[in-house]
Amino acid sequence: MVLPEIPTDWNIAVNLELQRLLLSLLLSFLLGMVISFIYKKTNRGFSYESSFAYTLVLITIIITSIMVTIGSNVALSLGLIGSLSIIRFRTAIKNSIDMAFLFWTIAIGLASGAQNYQVAVITTITLGVIILLLNKWKIFFRANSDYIAIIQSAPKQNVEQFTNIFRKNAIDWRVNSSVSNSDGLEITYSIQPRKKIEMTEVIQELNKLQTVKNVSLLTPETNLFI
């Protein structure tokens, strides 16, 4: 029995598609690494996780694979959208900039998978330069940041001692919460210096008060909401 020969044109088409797939995956990997590096370099919060930077690279490659699989198949794309709609993510995005980087990787994955290589490369370079410049120039960062001060003291503490220290150091304050029980008093302040000062000196000054047990200072980047 003689097996039918596979047409040469079909072999050429398969090899060409395989080359395009490998090129798309390689490009998405390289661009995903660039995005992950920029995320690591510009991240200012304590919420930075190396696993998220690792995930950015994987998402870029995965989206590229999905786009290559779908191609121009409309029915398959609608089915994919339906299956993705039931997926629930239980890991909260702690920082809004993380969401922007996530959408960035998705966009690059879509462009790479659709073989719009110029769009993927130009978009990555443009956004990368913009993010690095904004981070370097600190255009949207305030010189005097807000802080959360948590002061734990004895039950019968004169809180005016705290506010006097704030006032002396030109710090605006607002009481967020106050809890008093037999163990002591805990007051949470929102504070904002009106000028550039060393907050460690303010903490040391508060700790020098005899009835103060502990002073904690949190920045907005800690992503703790009180």
Buried (B, 14 or more C-beta within 10 A) or exposed (E): EEEEEEEEEEEEEEEEEEEEBEEBBEBBBBBBBBBBBBBEEBBBBEBBEEEBBEBBBEBBBBBBBBBBEBEEEEEEBEEBEEEEEEEEEEEEBBBEBBEEBBEBBBBBBBBBBBBBBEBBBEBBEEBBEEBEEEBEEEEEEEEBEBBBBBBBBBEEBEBEBBBEBBEEBEBBBEEEEEEEEEEBBBBBBBBBBEEEEEBEEBBEBBEEBEBBBEBEBBBBBBEEEE
